[in-house]
Amino acid sequence: MHKNNLSINKLKFNDNNVLCFFEKKVTKFGTGAKIDCSKKYLNKKVYVVVLKNNGQTQKEQIKSKKRKQ
């Protein structure tokens, strides 16, 4: 069986303790921000991982910079 593991400092995630994984965009909410998800995750402990450069690959970042020039 293939095992996926992710460690961030002392946090450890693997197939045994991760219920699901999904990608969402953070949206404006009043003076803050929010992430929408299903009600079925109410009262669940979650971790939000914020990606550098909006999760773009290096090639996507270069294309984006060229478009802005």
N, C-alpha and C positions, 0 to 999 in steps of 0.2 A: 504494500500500500504506500502510495506517495504521500508524504507529509509536508504541508506548507507551514513554515514557521516565520514569524516576524517578531523581532525584539526591539524595543525602544526603551533605552535606559533599563529600568527594572520591569517594565511591562512585557509580557510574553503572550503572543497570540498564536494559536495553532488550530488545527481542524477540530480538536476536542472542545475548545471553549469559545469558538466563534459561531454564532447563530446564522448570521448572514453578512454580506458585504455589499454596499451599494454606493453609487456615485451621485452626488447632488451638487447643485450650485447654491451658494449662500446668497440670499436675497435681502434687500433692505426691509426693515420692519421698524417703523418709528425712528428713534434715534439709534437703533442697534441693527442687528442682523439676525437671520434665522435660517434653519434648514428644515424643509418639510419632510415628514416621513409618516408612515402608516400608524394608525392608532394601536395596532397590535404590539408596538414597541413601547407603549406607555409603561412607566415604572421599570424599564430595563436600564441597566447601566450601559452607557455607550461612550466611545472615544471618537473624537473628531480629529482627523489627520489633515492638516492644512498643507497643501503642496506648494512648493516654490514655483514661480513663473506660471501660475494657473494650470499646472500639470502639463504644460506643453513640452514636447521633445525639443532638443536643441535645434533641429531643422525647422520646426514650426515657429520657434522664437525668431530665427533669422528671417524667415518669410514675413512674419508679422512686422519686424523692424523695417524691412525694405518697403512694405506697403505704406508705412507711416511717413516715410521720407519723401 
